[in-house]
Amino acid sequence: MMAALNGFLEVTRYLATQCNADVNATDRRGDTALMKAAYNGKIDAVRCLVEEYDMDVNVTNDVGYTSLMKSLILVKLKLSNISLNLNSKIEVIRYLAEQCGADVNVVNKDGFTALSVAAADVDINIVRYLADGCRAAVRDGKSALMRAAKNGKIEIVQYLAEKCGADVDVNDNDGNTALMKAAENGKLEVVQYLGKHCRVDLNVTTNDGCTALIKAVENGYTAIVRYLVEQCGADVHSKSKILPSGLLLIVVSTKFNGYSCHSFNHPTKPIRVIRQIYWYHPDLPIYSSV
């Protein structure tokens, strides 16, 4: 496996042929040698394992990742090596998809497809290739749009929404939308795009009663709070499970004393936390009360 991971082709062949190493062996996560090579962008090792040792490209690891999905995860490298690594990965992705018939629509145990994985981390051209060249289903598995929004990938968000017909209002099992994911992670540009150009529903709530505005408040993103309230007219009087009285003081917060949007279960806790927040951030705006 380590030989394949590092692209040591002759060592890989020697171990498999001369030492009878099991090419289909897996590590503790269920990764195979092929997955290791694909992950690291080692195209020669990938070709060798597929063509000489007939490895199945659609085998999955313990969490449902295929070799194609593994190839879509960027390896953490120094900045100078990023473009080289990306180019090698593109070669692996094309090989697996075009010559090996890798299934681009496999859904892993987390609900992600290859497109969902790509939308979170990689270059827009890879997303285009999967969506256009491989006909990857935009609506299968967990929303690729939501993953891109969460990570602030504005180009990918725009492409999926405008070119692929991705549903900008789709929600996950917890009721989160792409707007909420962008708001809670401080991705202002994505929030502005979804709010202005896609006209998403600003006041839809999660299963716990949180809006995108509450998500931004909870995580301390002043610019997003201001944008949602002042530019989009987000409802600051929303009632939710975290604020049973209906009180919604729009201030920017951090998670003091472990309190978060989903942990308020007592009507006085929000007030205590807001007081703490305002003590540390006296310059933050208060937009409304009941």
C-alpha positions, 0 to 999 in steps of 0.5 A: 500500500505504501509503495502505491501511495508514493507511486513506487511502481517497481516496488509495487510490482515486485511485492505483488508478483514476487512476494505474492502480496494481496493487492486487494488487502485493506487498511483499518479504514478499508482503503485499498492500494488503489485508493491510496494511489488515487488519493495521492494522484499517482497515475502510473500506480493506478494504471498498474493496479487496474490493468495488471492486477485487475483491481475493481475501481468501484470497491468502497472503503468502510465509509463508502468512498470509492477510488474516484472519491479518494482522488477528489480529496486534496492532499495537504501540500505546500502552496508551491506543490498544489498545482502539480498535485491537482494536475496529477489528480485530474489525470487520475480522475479522467482515467478512472471515469473514462477508461475504467468505468468508475461509477460517479454516482455512488453515494457513500455512508455520509450521503456524499457522491463524487460531485459532493466531494469535489464541490467542497474542496477542488477546482471548478474545472473538476466539478465541471468535468464531473457534471458535464463530462461524466453526467454526475447527478447534481441532485443525488446524495447530499447536496453538492451545492450545500457543500460548496456553500459551506466552504465558500466556493462561490464559483462552484455555487454559481455553476451548480445553481446556474448551469446545472439546475441545483435546487438552492432551497434544498435542505438536509436531514436537519433542515439546513439549507445552502444559505444556512451553511454559508452563513454559519461558516462566515462565507459572505460572498456566497450568502450575498449571491444566494440572497440577491441572485437566487432569492432563497427563502431567508426565513426557512428554519431548521428542525431546531428552529434556526434561521440563517440569521440565527446561524450567523449570530451564533457564530459571530459573523457581523457582516453577514448579520448586517447583510441579511437584516439590512439588505435582505430584510431577514425576519428578526422577530422569528420565534424558535426553539432556542428563544421560546419567548420570540426575543431575537437580539441580533448581536454577533456572538461567540460560543461562550461557556459552551452555549450554542444555537442548539443547546438553549433549553431554558428561557433565561439562558439566551438572555444570560449569553447575550449579556455575556456577548455584549460585554465582550462586544459592546460595539455590535449592533442590536436590531430589535427585540419583541 
